[in-house]
């Protein structure tokens, strides 16, 4: 009789242990998936903000190549969008620093240095080209870092 009670107790302990282990693993997986989603969202928002930064200089550059004038109003709107997007890049980079790689901050800082250097260009087209290049390089770096961080193949 005591052997049967011992078997029942062992089965109960194993069942309770398995239930706790299963719940713990499920909880851990859920947390990991949520972090992955948050990281993915942060990288997506950052790439979008960088793209929004890229657009104004691209519009001005294309207009110059096509020998067309952008209205003052449209030009002002573009540069306001640029400033808003730039601010958003820094907001995402700062607020997501615990989610995204520190390499992203370095890439954004390098972009800022490139933007600063573009102010020394000899012509407006060189300025726009250098500005676009700095942003394009940053976008590529952020995308590559994101792919690596998120484990995307």
C-alpha positions in Angstrom: 0.0 0.0 0.0 2.7 2.5 0.9 4.5 1.7 -2.5 1.3 2.7 -4.3 1.0 5.9 -2.4 4.7 6.7 -3.2 4.0 6.1 -6.9 1.0 8.4 -6.8 3.0 11.1 -5.0 5.8 10.8 -7.5 3.3 11.1 -10.4 1.7 14.1 -8.8 5.1 15.8 -8.3 6.1 15.0 -11.9 2.8 16.4 -13.2 3.1 19.6 -11.1 6.8 20.0 -12.1 6.0 19.4 -15.8 3.1 22.0 -15.6 5.4 24.6 -14.0 8.1 23.9 -16.5 5.7 24.2 -19.4 4.2 27.4 -18.1 7.7 28.9 -17.5 8.9 28.0 -21.0 5.7 29.4 -22.6 6.1 32.6 -20.6 9.7 32.9 -21.6 8.9 32.3 -25.3 6.1 34.9 -25.1 8.4 37.5 -23.6 11.1 36.7 -26.3 8.5 37.1 -29.1 7.3 40.4 -27.7 10.9 41.7 -27.5 11.5 40.6 -31.1 8.3 42.4 -32.1 9.3 45.6 -30.3 12.8 45.4 -31.9 11.3 44.9 -35.3 9.0 47.8 -34.8 11.8 50.1 -33.7 14.0 49.2 -36.7 11.0 49.6 -39.1 10.2 53.1 -37.6 13.8 54.1 -37.8 14.2 53.1 -41.5 11.0 54.9 -42.3 12.2 58.1 -40.5 15.5 57.9 -42.3 13.6 57.5 -45.6 11.6 60.6 -44.7 14.8 62.5 -44.1 16.1 61.4 -47.5 13.1 62.5 -49.5 13.6 66.3 -49.4 17.1 66.3 -50.7 16.2 63.8 -53.3 13.3 66.0 -54.5 15.5 69.1 -54.7 18.2 67.1 -56.5 15.8 65.6 -59.0 14.2 69.0 -59.7 17.7 70.5 -60.4 18.5 67.6 -62.8 15.2 68.1 -64.6 15.6 71.9 -64.7 12.4 72.5 -62.9 11.7 74.8 -60.0 10.1 73.7 -56.8 7.7 76.3 -55.3 8.9 78.0 -52.2 5.9 76.6 -50.3 6.7 73.1 -51.4 10.4 73.5 -50.7 9.6 74.8 -47.2 7.3 71.9 -46.6 10.0 69.4 -47.7 12.6 70.9 -45.3 10.1 71.0 -42.5 9.5 67.3 -43.2 13.2 66.8 -43.1 13.6 68.5 -39.7 10.6 66.5 -38.3 12.0 63.2 -39.6 15.5 64.0 -38.2 14.0 64.7 -34.9 12.1 61.4 -35.1 15.3 59.5 -35.9 16.9 60.8 -32.7 13.7 60.1 -30.7 13.6 56.5 -32.0 17.3 56.0 -31.5 17.3 57.4 -27.9 14.0 55.8 -26.8 14.8 52.4 -28.3 18.4 52.2 -27.0 17.5 49.2 -24.9 16.0 47.5 -27.9 18.3 48.2 -30.8 22.0 47.7 -31.1 24.4 50.4 -30.0 25.9 50.2 -33.5 22.7 52.0 -34.7 23.6 55.0 -32.6 27.0 55.0 -34.1 25.5 54.8 -37.6 23.2 57.8 -36.8 26.1 59.8 -35.4 28.2 59.1 -38.6 25.2 60.2 -40.6 25.0 63.4 -38.6 28.7 64.0 -39.3 28.1 63.5 -43.0 25.2 66.0 -42.9 27.4 68.5 -41.1 30.2 68.0 -43.7 27.7 68.5 -46.5 27.3 72.1 -45.4 30.9 72.7 -46.7 30.1 71.6 -50.2 31.0 74.0 -53.0 27.6 73.8 -54.8 24.0 73.2 -53.9 24.0 69.9 -55.9 27.1 68.7 -54.1 25.4 69.6 -50.8 22.3 67.6 -51.7 24.3 64.7 -53.0 26.5 64.5 -49.9 23.4 64.8 -47.7 21.6 62.0 -49.6 24.7 59.8 -49.5 25.1 60.2 -45.7 21.5 59.2 -45.2 21.7 56.3 -47.7 24.7 54.9 -45.9 22.9 55.2 -42.6 19.8 53.4 -44.0 21.9 50.6 -45.3 23.8 50.2 -42.0 20.6 50.3 -40.0 19.0 47.7 -42.2 22.0 45.4 -42.0 22.2 45.8 -38.3 18.5 45.1 -38.0 18.7 42.0 -40.1 21.5 40.7 -37.9 19.8 41.7 -34.6 16.4 40.2 -35.6 18.0 37.0 -37.0 16.4 37.5 -40.4 17.9 35.5 -43.3 
